[in-house]
Amino acid sequence: IVFFENSTVGRLLYMFYVVAYDIPNDKRRNRLFKSLKGYGIRNQFSLFECHLDSEKYNRMLKVVSRIINAKEDNVKIYFICKDCFKKIKALGCSTVTMDNNVTIV
């Protein structure tokens, strides 16, 4: 688990997640997109980057599970550790999503 320090709350546990999805149904894909906007930043067409504590992560997982069709849809959630987060390379006009309220310790 990654430790981030938030100046207003003290030490909080956050993790950096990458959520990638391939949903063939337009209605479900749009519902998932709208739901994920509440948890992170859309960095590419079907990819969100999220800084979440365990409570928000579990809520997001429940929301995603209710929206998708397990027989047709493909959703992957990647956990990025603190050391790996520091090694992310963004090329071209791409950027890595940073949460301005937290800093990596």
C-alpha positions in Angstrom: 0.0 0.0 0.0 1.2 3.4 -0.8 1.5 6.1 1.9 0.7 9.6 0.9 0.7 12.5 3.3 -2.2 15.0 3.3 -1.4 18.3 5.0 -4.9 18.8 6.3 -5.7 15.3 7.5 -2.4 13.7 8.5 -1.3 10.3 7.2 -3.8 8.7 4.9 -3.5 5.4 2.9 -3.9 6.0 -0.8 -3.1 3.8 -3.7 -2.7 4.7 -7.4 -5.0 2.7 -9.6 -5.3 2.5 -13.4 -8.7 1.4 -14.6 -8.9 0.2 -18.2 -12.1 -1.1 -19.9 -13.4 -2.4 -23.1 -17.2 -2.5 -23.1 -19.0 -3.2 -26.4 -22.4 -1.9 -25.3 -22.7 1.9 -25.6 -25.2 2.3 -22.8 -23.1 0.3 -20.2 -19.9 2.0 -21.4 -21.4 5.4 -20.9 -22.7 4.5 -17.5 -19.3 3.2 -16.5 -17.6 6.3 -17.9 -19.9 8.6 -15.9 -19.5 6.6 -12.7 -15.7 6.5 -13.0 -15.5 10.3 -13.3 -16.4 10.4 -9.6 -13.3 8.4 -8.7 -10.5 9.6 -11.0 -9.3 11.4 -14.1 -9.9 10.0 -17.6 -6.4 10.0 -19.2 -7.3 8.1 -22.4 -10.5 7.1 -24.1 -11.1 4.0 -21.9 -8.6 4.5 -19.1 -8.9 6.3 -15.8 -6.2 7.1 -13.3 -7.3 7.2 -9.7 -5.8 8.1 -6.3 -8.1 6.3 -3.8 -8.1 5.1 -0.2 -9.4 1.6 0.5 -12.9 2.8 1.2 -13.3 4.7 -2.1 -11.7 1.8 -4.0 -14.2 -0.7 -2.5 -17.1 1.6 -3.4 -15.7 2.0 -7.0 -15.4 -1.8 -7.3 -19.0 -2.3 -6.3 -20.2 0.4 -8.7 -18.2 -1.2 -11.6 -19.5 -4.7 -10.7 -23.1 -3.5 -10.8 -22.7 -1.8 -14.2 -20.8 -4.4 -16.3 -21.9 -7.6 -17.9 -19.4 -10.2 -16.7 -19.9 -12.3 -19.9 -19.3 -9.4 -22.4 -17.3 -6.7 -20.7 -13.6 -6.4 -19.9 -12.4 -4.2 -17.0 -9.0 -4.4 -15.6 -7.8 -2.5 -12.5 -4.0 -2.2 -12.0 -2.5 -1.4 -8.6 0.6 0.8 -8.9 2.9 0.8 -5.9 4.8 3.9 -4.7 8.1 2.8 -6.3 6.5 1.9 -9.6 4.5 5.2 -9.6 7.7 7.1 -9.5 8.9 5.2 -12.6 5.9 5.9 -14.8 7.0 7.4 -18.1 4.6 9.7 -19.9 5.6 10.4 -23.5 4.4 12.9 -26.0 1.6 15.1 -24.7 0.6 12.5 -22.0 0.8 13.3 -18.3 0.5 11.2 -15.2 -2.5 12.1 -13.0 -1.4 13.7 -9.8 -3.6 14.5 -6.8 -2.8 18.0 -5.7 -4.1 17.3 -2.2 -1.5 14.6 -1.5 2.2 14.2 -1.9 4.2 11.0 -2.0 6.2 10.4 1.2 
